[in-house]
């Protein structure tokens, strides 16, 4: 039976999501003990794997290093729901002009038309005389009749959106981890202060599928929310979350 003799040089740490890790070295007398020496748990952490190295040719034994992860006793609780880190990323996507919230004004200002029902929206090469708009989207800079139409050949427009992720750790996978997918929130639940203080106007957030991974006896959970387009998520398609 292995003696579980711990050698000097144990090392470890804890990441921003309160998940701890340790590397602990043991002395094994023979090759037959390299897979059994040590403890399955060390200060509450669970072994995730191990490596070993012979002393000389193995006649003096082996150094076995066990790698453990999990929650240290200082963080033991049924669930650690406080977010430990959050990131955001801005994304530009191209959307068809037909989805623009100011489509009616754009058509009137720049002479937009359909060659056939359901066909793509088109614009004349030169500004039409009968254009009814009083200006561009900002109310200024409209080209004069007969001048080059700035919308000629345009079929899409750029939309800025954003994805925000929140990473945290928990002893249990939350029950609503799957049921929340696709639901809409007026603000990100539990968002870090730096993100919660940003003014996103009337735009809302949709819960995306979470990424869940086990680290010893705790779970690393990464939630993600997608910012709506300026016109918002269509209420008839996307369900509003019951808790806001």
C-alpha positions as CSV (number, residue, x, y, z in Angstrom):
1,X,0.0,0.0,0.0
2,X,1.3,3.4,-0.9
3,X,2.5,5.6,2.0
4,X,1.3,8.9,0.5
5,X,4.5,10.8,1.4
6,X,4.1,14.4,0.3
7,X,7.3,16.0,-1.1
8,X,8.2,19.7,-0.8
9,X,7.1,22.1,-3.5
10,X,3.3,22.0,-3.5
11,X,2.0,24.9,-5.5
12,X,-1.4,26.3,-6.4
13,X,-3.6,29.3,-7.0
14,X,-7.1,30.7,-7.5
15,X,-8.5,32.3,-10.6
16,X,-11.0,35.2,-10.9
17,X,-13.9,32.8,-10.8
18,X,-12.9,31.5,-7.3
19,X,-11.8,28.1,-8.7
20,X,-8.7,26.9,-6.9
21,X,-6.0,24.6,-8.3
22,X,-3.1,22.7,-6.6
23,X,-0.2,20.6,-7.8
24,X,1.0,18.2,-5.0
25,X,4.0,15.8,-5.4
26,X,4.2,12.4,-3.7
27,X,6.9,9.8,-3.5
28,X,6.0,6.4,-4.9
29,X,8.3,3.5,-4.1
30,X,7.6,1.6,-7.4
31,X,6.0,2.0,-10.8
32,X,3.0,0.0,-9.4
33,X,2.2,2.9,-7.0
34,X,2.3,5.8,-9.4
35,X,-1.5,5.6,-10.1
36,X,-2.5,5.0,-6.5
37,X,-0.3,7.1,-4.3
38,X,-1.8,10.3,-2.9
39,X,-5.4,11.3,-2.1
40,X,-8.4,11.7,-4.4
41,X,-9.2,14.9,-2.5
42,X,-6.7,17.5,-1.1
43,X,-8.1,20.3,1.0
44,X,-11.4,19.9,-0.7
45,X,-10.0,19.8,-4.2
46,X,-10.6,17.0,-6.6
47,X,-7.8,15.3,-8.7
48,X,-8.0,16.1,-12.4
49,X,-4.9,14.2,-13.5
50,X,-1.4,13.3,-12.6
51,X,2.1,13.0,-14.0
52,X,5.1,11.0,-12.8
53,X,8.9,10.9,-13.3
54,X,11.4,8.2,-12.3
55,X,14.2,8.9,-9.9
56,X,17.3,7.6,-11.7
57,X,16.0,4.5,-13.5
58,X,13.1,4.0,-11.1
59,X,15.0,2.0,-8.5
60,X,14.9,4.9,-6.1
61,X,11.2,5.4,-6.7
62,X,9.1,7.9,-8.6
63,X,7.9,11.5,-8.1
64,X,4.2,11.6,-8.8
65,X,2.5,15.1,-9.2
66,X,-1.3,15.2,-8.8
67,X,-3.2,18.1,-10.2
68,X,-6.3,19.1,-8.4
69,X,-9.1,21.7,-8.9
70,X,-12.3,22.8,-7.2
71,X,-13.6,25.0,-4.4
72,X,-11.5,25.5,-1.3
73,X,-13.3,25.3,2.1
74,X,-13.4,29.1,2.3
75,X,-15.8,29.3,-0.6
76,X,-18.0,26.4,0.3
77,X,-21.7,27.3,-0.2
78,X,-24.6,25.7,-2.2
79,X,-24.1,28.3,-4.9
80,X,-21.8,31.1,-5.7
81,X,-23.9,33.3,-7.9
82,X,-21.9,36.5,-7.7
83,X,-20.3,37.2,-11.1
84,X,-16.5,37.2,-10.9
85,X,-15.7,38.6,-14.4
86,X,-17.5,40.1,-17.3
87,X,-16.5,41.1,-20.8
88,X,-18.2,42.9,-23.6
89,X,-17.6,43.0,-27.4
90,X,-19.1,45.3,-30.0
91,X,-20.1,43.6,-33.2
92,X,-21.1,45.2,-36.6
93,X,-23.4,43.2,-38.8
94,X,-25.0,44.0,-42.1
95,X,-28.8,43.9,-42.3
96,X,-31.1,44.4,-45.3
97,X,-32.4,47.9,-45.7
98,X,-36.0,46.5,-45.6
99,X,-35.4,45.9,-41.8
100,X,-34.4,49.5,-41.1
101,X,-36.8,51.2,-38.6
102,X,-36.7,54.4,-40.7
103,X,-37.5,52.5,-44.0
104,X,-40.4,54.7,-44.9
105,X,-38.4,57.9,-44.6
106,X,-35.5,56.4,-46.5
107,X,-37.7,55.4,-49.4
108,X,-39.4,58.8,-49.5
109,X,-36.1,60.8,-49.3
110,X,-34.1,58.8,-51.8
111,X,-36.8,57.4,-54.1
112,X,-36.6,53.8,-53.1
113,X,-38.8,51.4,-55.1
114,X,-39.5,47.7,-55.8
115,X,-39.4,46.5,-59.4
116,X,-41.7,43.7,-58.5
117,X,-43.6,42.8,-55.3
118,X,-41.3,41.2,-52.8
119,X,-38.3,42.1,-54.8
120,X,-35.2,43.8,-53.4
121,X,-35.4,47.5,-52.6
122,X,-33.6,49.7,-55.2
123,X,-32.8,53.3,-55.6
124,X,-32.3,55.4,-58.8
125,X,-28.8,56.5,-59.8
126,X,-29.7,60.1,-59.5
127,X,-31.9,61.9,-56.9
128,X,-35.5,62.0,-58.2
129,X,-37.4,65.3,-58.5
130,X,-40.4,63.8,-56.7
131,X,-38.5,62.9,-53.6
132,X,-40.7,63.7,-50.6
133,X,-38.2,63.6,-47.7
134,X,-36.9,66.8,-46.2
135,X,-33.4,65.5,-45.5
136,X,-31.3,62.5,-44.8
137,X,-31.6,60.3,-41.7
138,X,-30.0,63.1,-39.7
139,X,-32.1,65.8,-41.4
140,X,-29.2,67.3,-43.2
141,X,-27.1,66.8,-46.3
142,X,-29.8,65.6,-48.7
143,X,-28.6,65.6,-52.3
144,X,-30.5,67.8,-54.7
145,X,-32.7,66.5,-57.5
146,X,-30.6,65.3,-60.4
147,X,-27.5,64.8,-58.3
148,X,-25.9,61.5,-57.6
149,X,-28.1,59.4,-55.3
150,X,-26.0,58.4,-52.2
151,X,-28.3,55.3,-51.8
152,X,-27.8,54.0,-55.3
153,X,-26.6,50.4,-55.2
154,X,-27.1,50.2,-51.5
155,X,-29.0,47.1,-50.2
156,X,-27.8,46.8,-46.6
157,X,-26.9,48.9,-43.6
158,X,-24.5,48.4,-40.7
159,X,-25.9,47.6,-37.3
160,X,-23.9,47.9,-34.1
161,X,-24.7,45.2,-31.6
162,X,-22.9,43.8,-28.6
163,X,-22.3,40.6,-26.7
164,X,-21.7,40.6,-23.0
165,X,-20.4,37.6,-21.1
166,X,-20.4,36.9,-17.4
167,X,-18.2,34.1,-16.0
168,X,-18.7,32.8,-12.5
169,X,-18.5,29.6,-10.4
170,X,-21.1,27.5,-8.6
171,X,-21.4,24.3,-6.7
172,X,-24.5,23.5,-8.7
173,X,-25.7,24.2,-12.3
174,X,-28.6,26.7,-12.0
175,X,-32.0,25.2,-12.8
176,X,-32.8,28.0,-15.3
177,X,-29.5,27.5,-17.3
178,X,-31.4,26.0,-20.2
179,X,-34.9,27.5,-19.8
180,X,-33.5,31.1,-20.1
181,X,-32.1,30.5,-23.6
182,X,-33.7,32.8,-26.1
183,X,-35.6,34.9,-23.5
184,X,-35.4,38.7,-23.4
185,X,-34.3,40.9,-20.5
186,X,-34.5,44.7,-20.2
187,X,-31.1,44.6,-18.5
188,X,-28.4,41.9,-17.9
189,X,-29.2,40.1,-14.6
190,X,-26.2,40.3,-12.2
191,X,-24.1,42.4,-14.6
192,X,-20.8,43.8,-13.3
193,X,-21.1,47.4,-12.3
194,X,-18.9,48.6,-15.2
195,X,-21.4,47.1,-17.7
196,X,-24.6,47.9,-15.8
197,X,-23.7,51.6,-15.8
198,X,-23.5,51.8,-19.7
199,X,-26.5,53.5,-21.3
200,X,-27.9,51.2,-24.0
201,X,-31.1,53.2,-24.4
202,X,-34.2,51.2,-25.0
203,X,-32.4,48.2,-26.5
204,X,-32.9,44.8,-24.7
205,X,-30.8,41.7,-24.2
206,X,-31.4,38.1,-25.2
207,X,-29.9,35.2,-23.2
208,X,-27.7,33.0,-25.4
209,X,-26.8,29.3,-24.7
210,X,-24.4,29.2,-21.7
211,X,-21.0,27.4,-21.6
212,X,-20.7,25.1,-18.7
213,X,-17.6,23.1,-17.6
214,X,-16.7,21.2,-14.5
215,X,-13.6,22.1,-12.5
216,X,-13.1,19.6,-9.7
217,X,-16.2,19.9,-7.5
218,X,-17.4,23.2,-8.9
219,X,-18.8,24.4,-12.2
220,X,-17.5,27.2,-14.3
221,X,-20.5,28.9,-16.0
222,X,-20.2,31.5,-18.8
223,X,-23.5,33.3,-19.6
224,X,-23.8,35.4,-22.7
225,X,-26.3,38.1,-23.7
226,X,-26.9,39.6,-27.2
227,X,-27.9,43.2,-27.5
228,X,-31.0,43.8,-29.6
229,X,-31.1,45.8,-32.9
230,X,-32.3,49.4,-32.5
231,X,-35.9,48.3,-33.2
232,X,-35.7,45.7,-30.4
233,X,-36.5,42.0,-30.4
234,X,-39.9,41.2,-31.9
235,X,-42.2,40.5,-28.9
236,X,-44.3,38.1,-30.9
237,X,-41.3,35.9,-31.6
238,X,-39.1,36.2,-28.5
239,X,-40.4,35.5,-25.0
240,X,-39.8,38.0,-22.3
241,X,-38.1,36.7,-19.2
242,X,-40.5,36.5,-16.2
243,X,-37.9,38.0,-13.9
244,X,-36.3,41.3,-14.9
